[in-house]
Each structure stands twice: as structure tokens, then as C-alpha cells.
Amino acid sequence: MSKIALKVNGRSHTVDVDPATPLLYVLRNDLGLQGPKFGCGLGQCGACTVLIGGAAVRSCVTPTSAVKSEITTLEGLASNGKLHPLQQAWIDEQVPQCGFCQNGQILTAKAMLDKNPHPTDAQIRETMNGTLCRCMSYYRVQTAVKRAAKTLAEIAPASKEVVA
Amino acid sequence: MIPSRIEELLVTNRRGFLRTAGLLAVSFGTSTAAPQGPGPYPNPDFHQIDSWIVIHPDNTATFYVGKTDPGQGTGTGFRQLMSDELDIAFDKTTCIMGSTDITVDQVGSGGSTAMERDSWPMRRVAAEARRVLLEMGSARLGLPVDQLAVSNAVITVKADSSKRVTYGELIGGKKFNVTLDGANINAVAARAKTKLVPELHYTGQSLHRDDIPAKVDGSLKWAVDVKLPGMVHARNVKPPFACAKLTGIDEASVKSLPGFIKVVSKGNYVAVVCEREEQAIRAARQLKTTWEKPPVAPFPSSENLFDYMRTAPGAAPQAAKAPMPDGATIVEAEYEIPFQGHTAFAGAHATADPSNGQMTVYSNDMKSYGMRRGVATFLGMPQDRVRVVYMQGPQGFGRTAAEDAGCEAAYIAHEIGRPVRMQWMRDEETAWDTKSPAFLVKMRGALDAQGHLIAYDYHARSCDLNHVGYNEPDTVLIAQLMGSRRERPAAGSSATPSDSYVIPNRKMTGEVVGLPIVWETPLRTGNLRDPNGPQSTFAAESFIDEAAAAAKADPLEFRLKLLQAGKDDDAGFRRARSIAVLKAAAEKYGWDPRPSPKPRGTGDILTGRGVAYSFRGQTIAAQIAEVEVNRKTGHVWAKRIVCAHDCGLVVNPESLHHTVECGTLHGLSRALHEEVRFDTEKVLSRDWSSHPTLRHADVPESIEIVLVNGDPNPNRPDLPPYGAGEASLKPMMAVIANAIYDATGVRIRRVPFRADRVLAALKAAGV
């Protein structure tokens, strides 16, 4: 066991675990987060996705000691009590069936839109392709990603105006 | 040890719920829920209105129903129907589902019965509650009921709307104490009549599903999230091959690992318990065990499965039963559908709490009542000392009807006297979950000189012995591994097609065959979303296409003619509704009549279209797909799919649309990807590469859903809702096979249509 410092959703924590422990179990069992889920433990499905330094990372195959940047989970996307446009798009498009995979869908989409705010349909399919859904909500996930991209584009110029 | 209030666990942090309903405070403590704590947990009495509906002093209501919603929006649908019957605003209600000590036993979910069967007792109880409240209002206001009006849970005097009393004022916080009639829960009845369709207000509206906000903001507490004081973690050590006999456990191989508590074992069942989750995972992997092989190979390899099924011991000869007239054109074909996995998105999981001499299991079991009976019998505990708290989990399409982890967690908790969280790992779940049975279907038909189908023979052979039930204490896997045996394994079934074609000399038969060893194997079968329907429909609807091609007829017109050929009374409008749904799909698609296959293209990408249709219960789905087949790689992409669907009364169009869309894509996944692979002693499909599923890149460019609903008279005031959870899955395998044939002229009779298999078929045919 060793003490490891983590910053998650803006808050600092110190956990005392075996450094090889996959980050997923620390987030879920030590920090009480429910967004990241165990799906496969193999990095194949995306249910455990978190953002580390803005990149979508599979926490089920990431040793806790390897984390060097701030972690954002699904719970950390909303700000000032307002849902992130992706989460709002997920509600507007009524995306989930069971919803178990949606943590991975939303965070993978977030990392994509942060890098590429106007993805083509082909880019969405390609970037999201490793994030699985057994209910087959894919079609709506893709629709919601496009809706969120549009909302984000509408918000962006407005905030620039405020700055100017 | 037990969370102080069950509703607290169910709704904690459900922000959408709190925001919209403001019901958190009132849903605590005032309900008919059995008191929390030491129990016992008797069954809520379905003859009491109080078991179904609680009206709170602030004029809101909580509905308690014995159903579970694995993600298709049925919970929201129940609220819509019950709000309408009770005459209360939808957003002043909430719905608690499927926890055995506080909701009546409506089995849970399965078979698309939510709206078709189980919404009726809910509606009748809500209508009766409204009637009783009106009588109470009449007494309070001193006027007969016919001089009163009711809206949004407020009773007013028709002649003077300032005179009013609310439901909450009449009964808030108190009990109805009204006993209902009915020999069983489905027959629950009372004096009040349910409303006719034109009187329903919320029913038919696309109200947002109430479970979605908490699923996208991370606040929902799922069954995987349950944490209890003193809880420990368990993981199974599965036998390395089917029907293996445990000969030794070397506990020293894990004893010094951090957090190690115990190896729990009985018969061939082995599990490891540790303080932390990752410790249990490591210990289960590291534990040294030795096993002995069974005397014979438990099954043939997946490569040889259909040869085995063709000559399986005990099977009846597959002789044609229908007479095939001399001089007719005979069409003959054999179809093969392999075992397919449920492969739920996460492994089976449950948390069991043995405190206070009770057993509480927190689970996403879709049939929580079955799990309760199974756990009680398995542990030898009285049923009223066991309860199952239903919570959300990954959709398993029937996997959680026999959700193995509940009995396992309860057994270990019982053994060690501490709360236990059990979860299956990915390889365990994919290899050892219940399987949809493999089918071998032989079909034969005769066409006369005019191209009419005048004889039809269908014989299905399914590999469906050892079909597990709903957490039965003698079929759940832990019981099998501990040596429990039924006298005989439960035979599943071999379904016949569910179309409404009128074909003279039509004979349909089926039988079930078993594998050499049926117990303690990962090839045990279980209900997967419309069990057996996709298999029988793949064969039957591929065959109709083959017959149409032999008759050089358009496949859609060929089907319509078979439906229009009926002369007798069209009971239930089954043929008329079939015709309407097929025509609706064709119209949306822009179908132009011509025989299949179309003249083959010259490029690398060949395009074609296919159609198929089926009933599931009273619900009809007709689908048309346009596919692209890559001649060089064998890759198949469904570029466009149209699905026309008739499930009678639509409760929530948006929610229905989504369920139909996802069911369609589930069918596409099974058509293109899914197959369980195994050698002669173990399953080799163990993860998402070896049992692949549909992915984002496979999704069609467009999916169009047409809700036909209720034809030939969609406006009839007594139109009932039928099921919608499964129908759109059913025709899809045949749709894609028929489209591949249209594009290439090559008929694929073996599911799934993976690129390598399609490419080999194309090459063999010289395409």
C-alpha cells in the first residue's frame, strides 16, 4: 500500500492503496463515485471512461499510480448546477435505454468535441467506435453528439462577446 | 446494516426526480412499505388499493408496481396510464418498482408484458381509487357524485368551482382500506371502469422518461453501487471446462495476499472473499485449484455443432410432413442459427446483507420475485425473511431473469455473516451466461405453375435442453455446481413461425435436442429477448423469399398475396394488420416491385434490399433494409432501415420509437456479429473481441420508424396496448439475408453474416 494524491472533479484526495490498483476501483470504492462503471476490465467497452487531463481514458486498465493529471468523471461535467450541453443533449434526445454505458459515451464524446468541435458523421463513428452499447442506443448517441456540438458552437461566440 | 428506508436507496440523489416532483420527503415513511429493519417481509396484498397507490398530504401520489424497467421506459409509461386513471397530474406522481417487500408480485419484466398484460391491474386499481375518492369528496362536500368534477387530483362542485377538496385533503397520509376483487393479480378488479382511449390525457404523449436525468448526470445509484457497512467483496473461480470435478484447492496460494478473508467452496463451486474489490479479483485469479475432466466431451465444437444437431441422438427423422404435389416446383432449404450470448454489458452482480437474521439482496434482477423465491429455497430460509430490492443495472435481455450472482452473494453472506458484494468478470459473463439456443431449421415448399405456394413444411430442431428458469434453486448455476439436479433438465422449445400467411398444406413441427452433458456447462440456455423468435423467423422469412425468387415474384407482393388469400374470418384482424404494416413499411421505403435478385452491379460495392415481417404476440413488425455488400471483403453494411410497427395503443410515442429503434439494431447485431464459439470442453467466446457486438460504425445512415398502430381501426376507443420490447428484433436476420441475396444473388443460410463467411459464399458462387 502507498499514499497516492489524486485531484478529482476539482477536489484533492489522498488514498492509501496498492499502487497497481486500477483507478476505477479507487474512484468507485474509495471516493464513492458512480459515473465510471465496471464493464469488462479489459479496456474494450468504455464503461469505465474518465477524463484525465482532458483525454478519455479507460480507468479499468489504468494503474492509480500512473495518474499524473486532474481527473474528471461524469459527476464533474455539470458546472454551477447546470448540466453540460452534452448531458442536456442526452436528455433532449432521450438517448439511454438502460444507460449503463452512457458514462463512456458522454465522456468519449466530450474528449472528442474538446479537440474537434465540428466532427463529421464519419469522425463521430470512428472516434466513438470503441465505446460499446448493448442496448444499441448508438443512433441516438450520434444524434445527441451533433446536437451538443451545435449548442456548444452557439455558446462559444456568445462568451467571446462577453470577453470582448 | 440495512439502509434505513428503501426509498432512500432507490431515489437518493435523483436530482431530476427531486426537482420535478418534490416528493422525497413524502415518499418516505408514509407508504404501505413494510417497516425497514429486522423484517419480516410479508408479501404486499394485491387486493388492497393501499399496496398500489399512496396519496400524500401535499396532493401527490406514489405508485407501487411489481414490474421492473430494464431501460425501455415502462416505468414512465405506468405513471402515464395510472395518472390518467387516477386523474392526477403526471408530474405529481412517482413510481416505485419491483422490490419484493413493498410492491405486489407482478413477476417483474419479461415477454413484453408490461403494457399488454400488467398495466391493466394498475389501471383498474387507479380507476377504483378515483371512484373511492369521489365518494369521499361527495360526503365531504355534501353533494352527489354526479354533481362533482375531478381534475388534477382536485374535486370541485360543477355548479360552483370555488367549492373544492383535494385528494390530499381527503386521504393524504391515511389508508384507503379498500379491498379489491380478483382471483389473481392479473384479474384484480373493482367497480370503477377504466377510461376509453379518447379520455386518456397523458397516455399518448411523448413525456420524457423519468429515469434518464440521473443516468446522464451520474447521480443514479445502481445495483453495482450498493455499499453497506462491513461489506466485503467476492469473486468466483469458475471451472476451467464444462462439467469439471474439483479435486483440490490450495488455499496457501492466496492466504498471504492482502485483504484475504476466505475461500468459500462446496461441491464444484469456488469463490474467494477479500476486503477490497481489487484484492478479490487478484485472489480469484491466483487461487490454485485442480480439476478432473468429465468422462465424455460435454459438447461438439461450434464448428461441428450443426452436424451434431442433424444426427443428434433421440431426434425424430426430419421427414417432410406436408404432401408435395407432383409436377410442382419444390423449394428446399436448411437454416442454421448458432448459440448467441446474452452478453450483458457488465457481469452478473448482487449485494447480499445477512444482518438481523434476514437476507436482503440488492439486485438488477428483472424478475426480482423469482430471485426472492430462489434465494429463500436455496438457503432454506422462510420466504418472509428474504427480500430483493430491485435497482437499475445493465440491460441483459433476459439474462437477469436467471441472474446467478444473487444466489451466490446470498450464499456467501450466509456463510460468513457479513454483507457480500459479488460480481462476475467479463470472461465469466461472456463464457458462462445463459445462451440463446442454436436452431437448425429444415424447410420445404411447393409452387404451382402460377407461382402459388401450395405446400409448406417447417421443421425446427433447437439445442435447448437445460433451459434455466427464474433463479430456480435447482437450475441456477451455483446450485448446479454444488450438485443439485432436477430429475430431468427443463426442455426449452422449438418455435414455429408467427406470420399470418394463408398457405394450403402447411405443416409445422419442432423438437428439442440436448448436448452430451447438460449440467454444469456454459452452454445452458435461457430466454434471450423473444426466445426462439429470431431463429424461427430467420428461417421462415428467408424461405418465403426463396419461394418468391423461385416464382420470379416481387418478395413484398408475394407476401401480400399470401396474406390476402384468406377467405375465412380474420380473427383479431391479424391478416389485415399484417398487410397494413407491410404496406406502411413499403410506402416509407419507396418500394418498387421487382423480383430478387436484382441484376448484379459491377463495382466493389453491391447494393440490395430485403424485407421480412413477423408477429410477437399481438405486435407486428415489418422491416426493410438497404444493404451494401463489399465484394472484395464480404463486409455487409445496412445503410438504411425502415421499420413499421403496430403495438396497438401507443402509451409514449418517443419512448416506443426508441425501443423499436434499439430492438432493430439488436437484431442487426445478431445478424452480423453474434455467435458463441467453443471447443469440445469450454466456451472460447470470452470478451468483446471473441463475442463481438454491433458498434457505432455499423449503425445505418438512417433508421425510420413508422408507428402504424391499431389498423384497421386506430381510433377505436377500446384499443389496447400490446408489447413492444421485442418485436422489432425478430425479422432482422431475415431482412439482412434477403437483402444480401438481392444484392449478390447469393443466399446465406447461416447466421451471423460475418465478413469471412459472406466472402467465402460470394467466392463459392463466383461473385
Interface residues (C-beta under 8 A of the other chain):
Chain A: M1 D18 T21 P22 Y25 R28 N29 G32 L33 Q34 G35 K37 F38 G39 C40 G41 L42 Q44 C45 A47 T73 L74 E75 L77 A78 L83 Q87 W90 I91 Q94 V95 P96 Q97 C98 G99 F100 C101 Q102 N103 I106 I124 R125 E126 M128 N129 G130 T131 L132 C133 R134 C135 M136 S137 Y138 Y139 R140 V141 Q142
Chain B: P70 G71 Q72 H208 R209 D211 I212 P213 K215 V216 D217 G218 S219 L220 K221 W222 V224 D225 K227 P258 R276 E277 E278 I281 T343 A344 F345 A346 G347 Q392 G393 P394 Q395 Q423 M425 R426 E654 S655 H658 T659 E661 C662 G663 T664 L665 H666 L668 S669 D687 W688 S689 T693 L694 R695 H696 A697 D698 V699 P700 I703
